[in-house]
Amino acid sequence: MAKQYDALALLSGGLDSILAVKLIQDQGLTVLGLHFTSPFFGKTHKFDAWKELYGIDVVEVNISRDYVDMMLSGPPHNYGKWLNPCVDCKIMMLRKAKSLMEKYGAKFLISGEVMGQRPMSQRRDAMSLIRKQADVQDVLLRPLSALKLEPTPMEESGLVDRDRLMGIVGRTRKPQLEMARERYGFTEIPTPAGGCVLAEASAAGRFIKIMQEKAAPHPMDFVVAQVGRQVWADHRWLSMGRKQVENKRLEKLARSADYFFKTVDFPGPVSLGRPTDAGEWDRETIRAAAELTASYASKAVKHFEATGRPVKVSVSHRDEIVELEVEPRRETSVDWQEPKQDLVKPWKQALAEALEQHD
């Protein structure tokens, strides 16, 4: 049987979510932090630090598959500037948190939202909509802005003392910083949560291209898209490590159906070619990827320039390994291009039109 708690908290690890937990713990109530993860956000490596620094128990809640499905079908409340479905993201998390209440014996949920802090999901109307559509009207408490919101059943019943909650509004972070330093004596002040790559322009084009080329992408496809240099040639996708840590990451992410490239006699990048719905690669594409991989191995390039002799690149695919002799080159017979951010607007427009027709 799972350990029992009075409340479950959506814990991003940002300052607001941590302070929301502390305000409830101050009232003698026990709180378990739910840290949601997906290919686009998550900091599970910080669990021990959060426990040590802030005294908060945390468990991971992985929503990767549901999250990717939501992106593919189109979030009902639309994307933000890039690919961030902030309103539907919060609704999904709260629904999942509510489903876990019985497991942990929790009586209510906590969120670190501050009214007016973020334009898409923390306006008063958006916060009301999120609470209603997640069906958490009777169990959700937002301690940092509670005094500016209607009393919840937890406050009305006396389970939570409303007078000991806060009434923070707007984008200023001064009240939170004062609480962290003066009230709780935090030696390390967490930054705002952030960390969602869906809100970053640089990642948007990478993710759109995957969704264009794969009808049912796996959540790990979006992890691969965040590692190293990303290039595409029509439907052919290649990820290249730029440093050792990225090489090791790509090695761990490689699957049998992938094409895995590595220079044989010289240090350099590894590359992972992941097939899309278009199927297996032809020989020309495989050779072009090997040439491109070798072109980023500086010692291999110097060897070729000094001797004129080709470079060996190993190619692993479906448990078979072959070695190709290639000339290192950036311009190959296949035109590799980085995915562009200008893919985002037409993608969102096409998705919106499809949803309108469906309605």
KATABEL-V668926 format. One line per field, one symbol per residue. phi: phi as a letter, one per 20 degrees, with the letter a starting at -180 (. if undefined). A space follows every 50 residues. Layout:
phi = ???
//
This chain:
phi = .fgecfbdcfdenfgffffgffffffeneecdeddecbfdbpcffegfff ffecmdfccecedgffffffffenfgdmeefddeegfffffffffffffe ffgdmfebdccefdgnfcfedcfgfffffffffelcgececdgfdgfddf gegfffenfceffdedcfcnefdgffffffeeedmfeceffgglmeffed ffegfffggfffecfcfegfgffgfddmedcccleedcdcfdbgffgfff ffefdgffdddbfedcfrfdccddfdffnfeeffffffffffgffeegff fffffedmefdececdblmdccddecefbeedfdeecffdffffffffff fffffffff
//
